[in-house]
């Protein structure tokens, strides 16, 4: 098994959540850092959860087999659903911490599989939100490999999301990390022209669903997928009316073989993690935006006191000619 040189600057295990960026340039360098990270964990009696694209999992399995201490999880079902990733990590970590074990994770987002600029931006946003999601949770350590073949601007964005960075087998603080990054840290892409617009308020939910239906059916979207979109859209629009000043604006357009329904209102959501974690079964209410994440292919939420709240629901369209 390949290993990295021992570190002398690693804080003691168990001291909160650690989020580390590992930039690499080749498959060999990917293995050097990740296998070394796993070996450190095993030497310390820790469990490891590996959530990486299948091509990287194949490389790692050849060096480190799947066993009781190292678990590979298939992220394929979540590859294009960034809003569901935090909930998945919470489940994986909860499984081991319930056993009283310290946990390390390796998580590489499926950048190469992203099918649109919106999907790429949401994956970056997810990286930043991880810091908030686990700030007060169990102690564990997440290594995020990142291929330096990407654009330099993207690499700089990733560095802003990670408090620590790994190079040459050593972990040091990231000088580019921005702990005060605002809720709109990763801005939404511009709406695609042309788009339809519909202002709604109390009593307009049936008309809003009719607008979405007319647009969806023109694009071949129908059946259970349309019903799921109706349910998600109704939840978001009802929240606009209830919490966003009694009114909102719907925009619809198509983008990369997806129907996008954007809802804007003047309200403010203070918690950027809303909807990303599965509520406990004992919780009364507060499940709406979590359900929206389960019903749609991608959900984008941005909110500030000055600009209000924008929520975009992405629903994949059927292939040309499909019913």
C-alpha positions in Angstrom: 0.0 0.0 0.0 1.3 3.4 -1.0 1.7 5.9 1.8 2.5 9.6 2.3 5.3 10.9 4.5 4.2 11.2 8.1 2.9 14.5 9.2 4.1 16.4 12.2 1.6 19.1 12.2 -1.7 17.2 12.5 -4.0 18.2 15.4 -5.1 15.5 17.7 -8.1 13.4 16.4 -11.6 14.1 17.7 -11.3 17.9 17.8 -14.4 18.8 15.7 -15.0 18.7 12.0 -12.0 19.1 9.7 -12.4 19.9 6.0 -9.3 19.5 3.9 -8.7 20.2 0.2 -6.3 17.9 -1.7 -5.4 19.3 -5.1 -3.8 16.7 -7.4 -2.6 16.5 -11.0 -2.7 12.8 -12.0 -4.1 9.4 -11.0 -0.8 8.6 -9.4 -0.9 11.8 -7.3 -4.6 11.1 -6.4 -3.6 7.7 -5.0 -0.6 9.0 -3.2 -2.6 11.4 -1.1 -5.8 9.4 -0.6 -4.2 6.0 0.2 -1.9 7.8 2.6 -4.9 9.4 4.3 -6.6 6.0 4.6 -3.5 4.4 6.0 -3.3 7.1 8.7 -6.9 6.4 9.6 -6.4 2.7 9.8 -3.3 3.1 11.9 -5.3 5.1 14.3 -8.2 2.6 14.5 -10.6 4.9 12.6 -13.2 4.0 10.0 -13.1 5.5 6.5 -16.0 6.3 4.2 -15.0 6.7 0.5 -17.4 8.6 -1.7 -15.8 9.3 -5.0 -16.7 8.9 -8.7 -16.6 5.3 -9.8 -13.4 5.7 -11.9 -11.5 6.9 -8.8 -13.1 4.2 -6.6 -11.7 1.6 -9.0 -8.2 3.0 -8.5 -8.6 3.0 -4.8 -10.1 -0.5 -4.5 -7.0 -1.9 -6.2 -4.9 -0.5 -3.3 -7.4 -0.6 -0.4 -10.1 -3.2 -0.5 -13.6 -2.7 0.8 -13.8 -4.1 4.3 -15.2 -3.4 7.7 -13.0 -0.4 8.3 -13.1 1.1 4.8 -16.5 1.5 3.2 -17.0 2.6 -0.4 -20.4 4.2 -1.1 -21.9 4.7 -4.5 -22.6 8.3 -5.1 -24.0 7.8 -8.6 -27.6 8.3 -7.5 -26.6 11.6 -6.0 -24.2 12.8 -8.7 -26.7 15.2 -10.1 -28.5 16.0 -6.9 -26.0 18.2 -4.9 -28.7 19.2 -2.4 -29.0 15.6 -1.2 -25.2 15.1 -0.5 -25.1 16.7 3.0 -27.9 14.4 4.2 -26.1 11.4 2.8 -22.9 12.3 4.6 -24.8 12.8 7.8 -26.3 9.3 7.5 -22.9 7.7 6.8 -21.2 9.5 9.7 -24.1 8.8 12.1 -23.7 5.0 11.3 -20.1 5.0 12.6 -20.3 7.5 15.4 -23.2 5.5 16.9 -20.6 2.7 17.3 -18.3 5.1 19.1 -15.8 5.2 16.3 -13.9 8.1 14.9 -14.5 8.6 11.2 -12.6 10.0 8.2 -14.2 10.6 4.8 -12.9 11.0 1.3 -15.3 12.9 -0.9 -14.7 14.0 -4.4 -17.7 15.7 -6.1 -18.5 14.4 -9.6 -17.2 17.5 -11.4 -16.6 15.7 -14.7 -20.2 14.4 -14.7 -21.8 17.8 -14.2 -24.0 18.5 -17.2 -24.5 22.2 -16.8 -23.0 25.4 -15.3 -25.8 25.4 -12.7 -24.8 21.9 -11.6 -21.1 22.9 -11.3 -22.0 26.0 -9.3 -24.3 23.9 -6.9 -21.5 21.4 -6.3 -19.2 24.3 -5.3 -21.9 25.7 -3.1 -22.2 22.3 -1.4 -18.5 22.3 -0.6 -18.9 25.6 1.3 -22.1 24.5 3.1 -20.3 21.4 4.4 -18.5 23.7 6.9 -21.8 24.9 8.3 -23.5 21.5 8.3 -20.9 19.9 10.5 -19.7 22.8 12.6 -21.5 21.6 15.7 -21.7 18.0 14.8 -19.6 14.9 15.6 -15.8 15.0 15.2 -14.7 13.7 11.8 -12.3 14.5 9.0 -13.2 15.0 5.3 -10.5 15.0 2.6 -11.7 16.5 -0.7 -9.5 15.5 -3.7 -9.7 18.1 -6.5 -8.2 17.7 -10.0 -6.1 20.7 -10.9 -7.0 20.2 -14.6 -9.9 22.6 -13.9 -9.8 26.4 -14.4 -7.7 28.4 -12.0 -10.7 30.4 -10.9 -12.5 27.2 -9.9 -9.4 26.1 -7.9 -9.4 29.4 -6.0 -13.1 29.0 -5.2 -12.4 25.6 -3.8 -9.6 26.9 -1.6 -12.1 29.5 -0.2 -14.3 26.6 0.9 -11.7 24.5 2.8 -10.1 25.5 6.1 -7.1 23.2 5.4 -5.1 22.1 2.4 -2.9 19.0 1.9 0.3 19.0 -0.1 3.3 16.6 0.0 1.7 14.6 2.7 1.3 17.5 5.1 -1.8 19.4 6.2 -1.6 23.2 6.7 -4.2 26.0 7.1 -5.6 27.3 3.9 -4.7 31.0 3.6 -7.5 31.5 1.1 -10.3 30.1 3.3 -13.1 32.6 3.9 -15.1 31.7 7.0 -17.3 34.7 6.6 -18.5 33.9 3.1 -22.1 35.1 2.7 -25.2 33.0 1.8 -24.9 34.0 -1.8 -21.2 32.9 -1.9 -21.9 31.0 -5.1 -24.2 33.2 -7.2 -26.9 31.8 -9.4 -26.4 31.7 -13.2 -28.5 34.1 -15.2 -31.9 32.9 -16.4 -32.0 31.6 -20.0 -33.9 33.7 -22.6 -36.7 33.4 -23.4 -38.5 32.8 -20.1 -42.1 33.2 -19.1 -43.1 35.2 -16.0 -46.1 35.0 -13.8 -46.7 37.1 -10.6 -48.7 35.2 -8.0 -50.3 36.0 -4.6 -53.0 34.5 -2.3 -55.5 32.5 -4.3 -53.2 32.1 -7.4 -51.8 28.6 -6.7 -54.2 26.8 -9.2 -53.3 29.3 -11.9 -49.6 28.9 -11.1 -49.9 25.1 -11.5 -51.8 25.6 -14.8 -48.9 27.8 -16.0 -46.4 25.1 -15.1 -48.5 22.4 -16.7 -48.8 24.3 -20.0 -45.1 24.8 -20.2 -44.3 21.2 -19.1 -46.6 19.5 -21.5 -45.2 21.4 -24.5 -41.9 19.9 -23.5 -43.2 16.4 -23.1 -43.1 16.4 -19.3 -46.2 14.6 -17.9 -47.3 11.8 -15.6 -45.7 11.2 -12.2 -42.8 13.6 -13.0 -45.2 16.4 -13.6 -47.1 15.6 -10.5 -43.9 15.7 -8.5 -43.1 19.1 -9.9 -46.6 20.3 -9.1 -46.1 19.2 -5.5 -42.7 20.9 -5.2 -43.9 24.1 -6.9 -47.0 24.3 -4.7 -44.8 24.0 -1.5 -42.4 26.7 -2.6 -45.1 29.1 -3.8 -47.2 28.6 -0.7 -44.1 29.5 1.4 -43.7 32.7 -0.7 -47.2 33.7 0.1 -46.9 32.8 3.8 -43.4 34.0 4.6 -42.3 36.2 1.6 -44.7 39.1 1.8 -47.8 37.5 0.4 -46.6 37.3 -3.1 -43.9 36.1 -5.5 -42.8 35.8 -9.1 -42.5 32.6 -11.1 -40.2 32.3 -14.1 -39.9 29.3 -16.3 -37.4 28.4 -19.0 -35.5 25.4 -20.4 -31.8 24.8 -19.8 -29.7 21.8 -20.7 -32.7 19.5 -21.2 -34.3 20.6 -18.0 -37.4 22.6 -17.2 -36.4 25.3 -14.6 -39.1 26.9 -12.4 -37.7 29.9 -10.5 -39.6 31.4 -7.6 -38.7 34.8 -6.2 -40.1 36.6 -3.2 -39.1 39.4 -0.8 -38.6 37.0 2.2 -35.4 36.0 3.8 -34.2 32.5 4.7 -31.5 32.8 7.4 -30.5 29.1 7.3 -28.6 28.2 4.1 -28.9 24.5 5.1 -32.7 24.5 4.9 -34.0 21.4 3.1 -30.6 19.6 2.9 -31.0 17.4 6.0 -33.7 14.8 6.6 -35.9 16.0 9.5 -36.2 13.5 12.4 -39.4 11.5 12.3 -40.4 13.2 15.6 -40.2 16.7 14.2 -43.5 18.3 13.6 -43.5 20.4 10.4 -40.5 21.9 8.6 -40.3 19.1 6.0 -41.4 21.1 3.0 -38.1 22.1 1.5 -36.5 18.7 2.3 -39.4 17.1 0.3 -38.8 19.6 -2.6 -35.1 18.4 -2.8 -36.4 14.8 -3.1 -39.0 15.6 -5.8 -36.8 17.6 -8.1 -33.6 16.8 -10.0 -31.8 19.8 -8.6 -32.8 22.6 -6.2 -31.0 25.9 -5.9 -31.7 28.3 -3.0 -30.1 31.7 -2.5 -31.4 34.3 0.0 -30.1 37.6 1.4 -31.9 40.3 3.4 -31.4 42.8 0.5 -32.3 40.7 -2.5 -34.9 38.3 -1.0 -35.2 34.6 -1.7 -34.7 32.8 -5.1 -35.5 29.1 -5.4 -35.0 27.2 -8.6 -36.5 23.8 -9.3 -34.9 21.7 -12.0 -36.7 18.8 -13.6 -35.2 16.7 -16.3 -37.1 16.5 -19.5 -37.8 13.2 -21.2 -35.7 12.3 -24.3 -37.0 13.5 -27.6 -39.9 11.4 -28.6 -40.4 9.8 -25.2 -43.9 9.8 -23.7 
